[in-house]
Amino acid sequence: MNLDRAVLALAGTMTLISALLATLVSPWWLLLTAFAGLNLLQSAVTGICPAAAVLRRFGITSGCAFR
């Protein structure tokens, strides 16, 4: 798995978990969904993704989107 797919998998997982928690626990968990969406938007505009920097430290190889 390269870095691009790992970032997308992380964003999708966070979105699904927060939607589940918003349904079962509290609607305040939707803030996590909003944070994930804003982070994806910011990384699309700037090309810099904080999640990519963290995942890179775990040894995941770079893809073509995040260097």
N, CA and C atoms as an extended XYZ file, in Angstrom:
201
Properties=species:S:1:pos:R:3:atomname:S:1:resname:S:1:resid:I:1 pbc="F F F"
N         0.849       -1.167        0.000 N   MET     1
C         0.000        0.000        0.000 CA  MET     1
C         0.899        1.236        0.000 C   MET     1
N         0.622        2.164       -0.922 N   ASN     2
C         1.418        3.378       -0.954 CA  ASN     2
C         0.761        4.464       -0.100 C   ASN     2
N         1.432        5.594        0.002 N   LEU     3
C         1.002        6.668        0.882 CA  LEU     3
C        -0.346        7.254        0.471 C   LEU     3
N        -0.584        7.376       -0.816 N   ASP     4
C        -1.852        7.942       -1.292 CA  ASP     4
C        -3.034        7.101       -0.831 C   ASP     4
N        -2.925        5.807       -1.011 N   ARG     5
C        -4.014        4.911       -0.612 CA  ARG     5
C        -4.170        4.863        0.896 C   ARG     5
N        -3.074        4.969        1.622 N   ALA     6
C        -3.144        4.949        3.083 CA  ALA     6
C        -3.856        6.195        3.611 C   ALA     6
N        -3.589        7.351        3.014 N   VAL     7
C        -4.261        8.583        3.434 CA  VAL     7
C        -5.755        8.489        3.143 C   VAL     7
N        -6.114        8.000        1.981 N   LEU     8
C        -7.528        7.855        1.643 CA  LEU     8
C        -8.214        6.832        2.543 C   LEU     8
N        -7.525        5.742        2.858 N   ALA     9
C        -8.091        4.736        3.751 CA  ALA     9
C        -8.280        5.302        5.160 C   ALA     9
N        -7.327        6.097        5.625 N   LEU    10
C        -7.453        6.719        6.938 CA  LEU    10
C        -8.625        7.694        6.971 C   LEU    10
N        -8.756        8.519        5.946 N   ALA    11
C        -9.858        9.487        5.898 CA  ALA    11
C       -11.213        8.774        5.841 C   ALA    11
N       -11.310        7.740        5.054 N   GLY    12
C       -12.554        6.981        4.967 CA  GLY    12
C       -12.901        6.284        6.261 C   GLY    12
N       -11.902        5.727        6.916 N   THR    13
C       -12.123        5.055        8.194 CA  THR    13
C       -12.581        6.044        9.258 C   THR    13
N       -11.927        7.204        9.319 N   MET    14
C       -12.319        8.219       10.300 CA  MET    14
C       -13.740        8.710       10.043 C   MET    14
N       -14.118        8.860        8.794 N   THR    15
C       -15.466        9.312        8.459 CA  THR    15
C       -16.507        8.279        8.865 C   THR    15
N       -16.253        7.021        8.562 N   LEU    16
C       -17.206        5.970        8.926 CA  LEU    16
C       -17.323        5.795       10.442 C   LEU    16
N       -16.192        5.851       11.138 N   ILE    17
C       -16.222        5.711       12.596 CA  ILE    17
C       -16.978        6.868       13.226 C   ILE    17
N       -16.725        8.092       12.743 N   SER    18
C       -17.415        9.236       13.340 CA  SER    18
C       -18.911        9.219       13.028 C   SER    18
N       -19.297        8.754       11.852 N   ALA    19
C       -20.725        8.641       11.536 CA  ALA    19
C       -21.392        7.602       12.434 C   ALA    19
N       -20.713        6.506       12.665 N   LEU    20
C       -21.240        5.475       13.561 CA  LEU    20
C       -21.361        5.999       14.990 C   LEU    20
N       -20.330        6.685       15.465 N   LEU    21
C       -20.374        7.242       16.812 CA  LEU    21
C       -21.429        8.337       16.941 C   LEU    21
N       -21.640        9.114       15.879 N   ALA    22
C       -22.686       10.150       15.916 CA  ALA    22
C       -24.063        9.517       16.016 C   ALA    22
N       -24.234        8.374       15.385 N   THR    23
C       -25.517        7.675       15.443 CA  THR    23
C       -25.743        7.019       16.802 C   THR    23
N       -24.697        6.408       17.345 N   LEU    24
C       -24.853        5.621       18.564 CA  LEU    24
C       -24.596        6.396       19.854 C   LEU    24
N       -23.747        7.405       19.816 N   VAL    25
C       -23.320        8.067       21.052 CA  VAL    25
C       -23.821        9.504       21.133 C   VAL    25
N       -23.329       10.352       20.226 N   SER    26
C       -23.655       11.773       20.304 CA  SER    26
C       -23.441       12.418       18.935 C   SER    26
N       -24.310       13.349       18.556 N   PRO    27
C       -24.123       14.034       17.275 CA  PRO    27
C       -22.860       14.896       17.232 C   PRO    27
N       -22.265       15.177       18.370 N   TRP    28
C       -21.022       15.946       18.394 CA  TRP    28
C       -19.886       15.231       17.663 C   TRP    28
N       -19.989       13.930       17.488 N   TRP    29
C       -18.957       13.180       16.753 CA  TRP    29
C       -18.901       13.577       15.285 C   TRP    29
N       -19.922       14.266       14.794 N   LEU    30
C       -19.886       14.743       13.407 CA  LEU    30
C       -18.802       15.794       13.204 C   LEU    30
N       -18.317       16.373       14.282 N   LEU    31
C       -17.182       17.298       14.166 CA  LEU    31
C       -15.938       16.582       13.646 C   LEU    31
N       -15.788       15.309       13.990 N   LEU    32
C       -14.668       14.530       13.464 CA  LEU    32
C       -14.810       14.334       11.954 C   LEU    32
N       -16.029       14.126       11.489 N   THR    33
C       -16.279       14.023       10.049 CA  THR    33
C       -15.926       15.332        9.358 C   THR    33
N       -16.327       16.445        9.963 N   ALA    34
C       -16.013       17.758        9.395 CA  ALA    34
C       -14.507       17.988        9.370 C   ALA    34
N       -13.807       17.582       10.416 N   PHE    35
C       -12.359       17.738       10.455 CA  PHE    35
C       -11.693       16.927        9.350 C   PHE    35
N       -12.131       15.692        9.148 N   ALA    36
C       -11.558       14.859        8.094 CA  ALA    36
C       -11.810       15.479        6.723 C   ALA    36
N       -13.023       15.997        6.507 N   GLY    37
C       -13.333       16.638        5.232 CA  GLY    37
C       -12.519       17.894        4.995 C   GLY    37
N       -12.372       18.715        6.030 N   LEU    38
C       -11.560       19.928        5.888 CA  LEU    38
C       -10.093       19.599        5.641 C   LEU    38
N        -9.607       18.542        6.270 N   ASN    39
C        -8.225       18.132        6.051 CA  ASN    39
C        -8.022       17.654        4.615 C   ASN    39
N        -8.994       16.917        4.076 N   LEU    40
C        -8.900       16.483        2.679 CA  LEU    40
C        -8.929       17.676        1.727 C   LEU    40
N        -9.795       18.642        2.003 N   LEU    41
C        -9.874       19.839        1.177 CA  LEU    41
C        -8.581       20.642        1.240 C   LEU    41
N        -8.047       20.820        2.428 N   GLN    42
C        -6.792       21.558        2.598 CA  GLN    42
C        -5.648       20.866        1.866 C   GLN    42
N        -5.574       19.556        1.954 N   SER    43
C        -4.489       18.847        1.277 CA  SER    43
C        -4.656       18.870       -0.242 C   SER    43
N        -5.885       18.927       -0.724 N   ALA    44
C        -6.104       19.032       -2.173 CA  ALA    44
C        -5.655       20.386       -2.696 C   ALA    44
N        -5.860       21.436       -1.907 N   VAL    45
C        -5.501       22.785       -2.339 CA  VAL    45
C        -4.001       23.029       -2.219 C   VAL    45
N        -3.409       22.609       -1.089 N   THR    46
C        -2.006       22.936       -0.836 CA  THR    46
C        -1.028       21.835       -1.234 C   THR    46
N        -1.489       20.599       -1.297 N   GLY    47
C        -0.592       19.484       -1.588 CA  GLY    47
C         0.170       19.010       -0.360 C   GLY    47
N        -0.130       19.589        0.802 N   ILE    48
C         0.521       19.206        2.055 CA  ILE    48
C        -0.514       18.540        2.947 C   ILE    48
N        -0.214       17.338        3.401 N   CYS    49
C        -1.162       16.591        4.221 CA  CYS    49
C        -0.483       16.145        5.516 C   CYS    49
N        -0.986       16.610        6.658 N   PRO    50
C        -0.385       16.184        7.925 CA  PRO    50
C        -0.445       14.669        8.138 C   PRO    50
N        -1.521       14.039        7.705 N   ALA    51
C        -1.625       12.585        7.858 CA  ALA    51
C        -0.551       11.874        7.039 C   ALA    51
N        -0.226       12.413        5.875 N   ALA    52
C         0.819       11.810        5.045 CA  ALA    52
C         2.170       11.883        5.736 C   ALA    52
N         2.437       12.991        6.417 N   ALA    53
C         3.707       13.128        7.133 CA  ALA    53
C         3.809       12.097        8.255 C   ALA    53
N         2.701       11.872        8.958 N   VAL    54
C         2.706       10.882       10.042 CA  VAL    54
C         2.860        9.475        9.477 C   VAL    54
N         2.119        9.153        8.432 N   LEU    55
C         2.195        7.810        7.846 CA  LEU    55
C         3.558        7.539        7.226 C   LEU    55
N         4.192        8.568        6.688 N   ARG    56
C         5.523        8.405        6.111 CA  ARG    56
C         6.520        7.967        7.178 C   ARG    56
N         6.347        8.457        8.401 N   ARG    57
C         7.253        8.071        9.488 CA  ARG    57
C         7.090        6.612        9.879 C   ARG    57
N         5.949        6.016        9.548 N   PHE    58
C         5.741        4.598        9.805 CA  PHE    58
C         6.312        3.726        8.689 C   PHE    58
N         6.939        4.346        7.694 N   GLY    59
C         7.617        3.597        6.658 CA  GLY    59
C         6.795        3.298        5.416 C   GLY    59
N         5.673        3.964        5.263 N   ILE    60
C         4.842        3.746        4.072 CA  ILE    60
C         5.469        4.518        2.918 C   ILE    60
N         5.643        3.867        1.782 N   THR    61
C         6.309        4.482        0.639 CA  THR    61
C         5.404        5.519       -0.037 C   THR    61
N         6.038        6.522       -0.617 N   SER    62
C         5.310        7.601       -1.246 CA  SER    62
C         4.610        7.147       -2.520 C   SER    62
N         3.476        7.784       -2.775 N   GLY    63
C         2.765        7.589       -4.026 CA  GLY    63
C         3.022        8.789       -4.908 C   GLY    63
N         2.117        9.067       -5.829 N   CYS    64
C         2.339       10.188       -6.736 CA  CYS    64
C         1.726       11.491       -6.232 C   CYS    64
N         0.769       11.448       -5.304 N   ALA    65
C         0.108       12.670       -4.857 CA  ALA    65
C         0.852       13.351       -3.717 C   ALA    65
N         1.303       12.597       -2.743 N   PHE    66
C         1.979       13.156       -1.580 CA  PHE    66
C         3.439       12.783       -1.620 C   PHE    66
N         4.300       13.775       -1.599 N   ARG    67
C         5.744       13.496       -1.671 CA  ARG    67
C         6.411       13.806       -0.377 C   ARG    67
